[in-house]
Amino acid sequence: MTLMSRIQWLSDLIRLEIALWDRVNTRLKKEHDLPLAFFESLYFIAHSRGASLRVGDLARALRITIGATSKLVDRIETAGLIRRELDADDRRASRLVLTAAGTRTLADASVTYEAEMATVLDTTLSTNEQQHLHDLVKRLLAAINDGELS
């Protein structure tokens, strides 16, 4: 692959991510008054071991800074979707836990999220193509996360 084609490939991938983010974000806000950043945070908290995360863990999952994550967590907490609980293993730290409203919101918004993604994916890619694309993206992310691409 030439340098120009690699640049175009990455540019296309970034523009795809932005377009998907905008579509899903718009629909989640319209139907649930829930920004996609809130949805992703709720999703990662709900699907973590023990259904709780520290702010730093959430920052790593979202691939944003701890400062940005702290501000995001403050906004989600103010919305009543999560709460901070003392960490039993480290009393200086807290863990993020979904509230009952957060659990309901995530369940409702997940249906909307899936429907919007299906609108794009199912009309464009076969189930096998979707799975293959997902496998490739996971492989690239794992390589970056594991430091193989340092």
C-alpha positions as CSV (number, residue, x, y, z in Angstrom):
1,M,0.0,0.0,0.0
2,T,1.4,3.4,-0.9
3,L,1.8,6.3,1.4
4,M,-1.1,8.2,-0.3
5,S,-3.4,5.2,-0.1
6,R,-2.6,4.7,3.6
7,I,-3.4,8.4,4.2
8,Q,-6.7,8.0,2.2
9,W,-7.5,4.8,4.1
10,L,-7.1,6.4,7.5
11,S,-8.9,9.5,6.4
12,D,-11.8,7.4,5.2
13,L,-11.9,5.4,8.4
14,I,-11.9,8.6,10.5
15,R,-14.7,10.2,8.4
16,L,-16.7,6.9,8.7
17,E,-16.3,7.1,12.5
18,I,-17.4,10.7,12.6
19,A,-20.4,10.0,10.3
20,L,-21.5,7.0,12.4
21,W,-21.0,9.0,15.6
22,D,-23.1,11.9,14.3
23,R,-26.0,9.6,13.2
24,V,-26.2,7.6,16.4
25,N,-25.6,10.7,18.6
26,T,-28.4,12.6,16.8
27,R,-30.9,9.7,17.2
28,L,-30.0,9.1,20.9
29,K,-30.4,12.8,21.7
30,K,-33.7,13.0,19.8
31,E,-35.3,9.8,21.3
32,H,-33.7,9.7,24.8
33,D,-32.1,13.1,25.4
34,L,-28.9,11.1,25.8
35,P,-25.6,12.1,24.1
36,L,-23.6,9.2,22.6
37,A,-20.7,10.0,25.1
38,F,-23.1,9.3,28.0
39,F,-24.4,6.1,26.3
40,E,-20.8,4.8,25.8
41,S,-19.9,5.6,29.4
42,L,-23.1,3.8,30.7
43,Y,-22.3,0.8,28.4
44,F,-18.7,0.4,29.6
45,I,-19.7,0.7,33.3
46,A,-22.5,-1.8,32.9
47,H,-20.3,-4.3,31.0
48,S,-17.3,-4.1,33.3
49,R,-16.5,-6.8,35.8
50,G,-18.5,-6.2,38.8
51,A,-20.6,-3.6,36.9
52,S,-18.4,-0.7,38.2
53,L,-15.3,1.2,37.0
54,R,-12.9,3.7,38.4
55,V,-12.7,7.0,36.4
56,G,-9.3,5.9,35.1
57,D,-10.7,2.6,33.8
58,L,-13.4,4.5,32.0
59,A,-10.9,6.9,30.5
60,R,-8.9,4.0,29.1
61,A,-12.1,2.4,27.7
62,L,-13.2,5.6,26.1
63,R,-9.6,6.5,25.0
64,I,-9.8,10.0,26.4
65,T,-7.9,11.8,29.2
66,I,-8.7,11.3,32.9
67,G,-9.5,15.1,33.1
68,A,-12.0,14.8,30.3
69,T,-13.5,11.7,31.8
70,S,-13.9,13.3,35.2
71,K,-15.9,16.2,33.6
72,L,-18.0,13.7,31.6
73,V,-18.6,11.6,34.8
74,D,-19.7,14.8,36.6
75,R,-22.3,15.5,33.9
76,I,-23.6,12.0,33.8
77,E,-23.8,11.9,37.6
78,T,-25.7,15.3,37.6
79,A,-28.1,13.7,35.1
80,G,-28.8,11.0,37.7
81,L,-27.6,8.1,35.6
82,I,-24.5,7.0,37.6
83,R,-23.3,7.4,41.2
84,R,-19.9,7.2,42.8
85,E,-19.4,4.6,45.5
86,L,-16.4,4.1,47.7
87,D,-14.0,1.4,46.4
88,A,-13.8,-1.4,48.9
89,D,-10.2,-2.2,47.8
90,D,-9.0,1.4,48.0
91,R,-10.9,3.8,50.3
92,R,-9.2,6.8,48.6
93,A,-10.9,5.9,45.3
94,S,-14.4,5.6,44.1
95,R,-16.2,3.4,41.6
96,L,-18.8,4.4,39.1
97,V,-22.1,2.5,39.3
98,L,-25.3,2.8,37.2
99,T,-28.3,4.1,39.1
100,A,-31.7,2.5,38.4
101,A,-32.4,5.4,36.0
102,G,-29.1,4.7,34.3
103,T,-29.9,1.1,33.9
104,R,-33.3,1.8,32.3
105,T,-31.8,4.5,30.1
106,L,-29.1,2.3,28.8
107,A,-31.6,-0.5,28.1
108,D,-33.9,1.8,26.2
109,A,-31.1,3.6,24.4
110,S,-29.5,0.3,23.4
111,V,-32.5,-0.6,21.3
112,T,-32.3,2.8,19.5
113,Y,-28.5,2.4,19.1
114,E,-28.9,-1.0,17.6
115,A,-31.7,0.1,15.2
116,E,-29.6,3.0,13.9
117,M,-26.5,0.9,13.4
118,A,-28.6,-1.7,11.6
119,T,-29.9,1.0,9.3
120,V,-26.4,1.6,8.1
121,L,-24.8,-1.8,8.4
122,D,-27.5,-4.2,7.4
123,T,-28.3,-2.3,4.2
124,T,-24.7,-2.2,3.2
125,L,-22.8,-5.2,4.5
126,S,-23.7,-8.9,4.9
127,T,-23.6,-10.4,8.3
128,N,-20.3,-12.1,7.4
129,E,-18.9,-8.8,6.2
130,Q,-20.0,-7.1,9.4
131,Q,-18.4,-9.8,11.5
132,H,-15.2,-9.7,9.5
133,L,-14.9,-5.9,9.7
134,H,-15.5,-6.1,13.5
135,D,-12.8,-8.8,13.8
136,L,-10.3,-6.7,11.9
137,V,-11.1,-3.6,14.0
138,K,-10.8,-5.6,17.2
139,R,-7.4,-7.0,16.0
140,L,-6.0,-3.5,15.2
141,L,-7.2,-2.2,18.6
142,A,-5.7,-5.1,20.4
143,A,-2.4,-4.6,18.7
144,I,-2.4,-0.9,19.7
145,N,-3.5,-1.7,23.2
146,D,-0.9,-4.4,23.7
147,G,1.8,-2.1,22.6
148,E,2.6,-4.2,19.5
149,L,2.5,-1.1,17.4
150,S,4.6,1.2,19.6
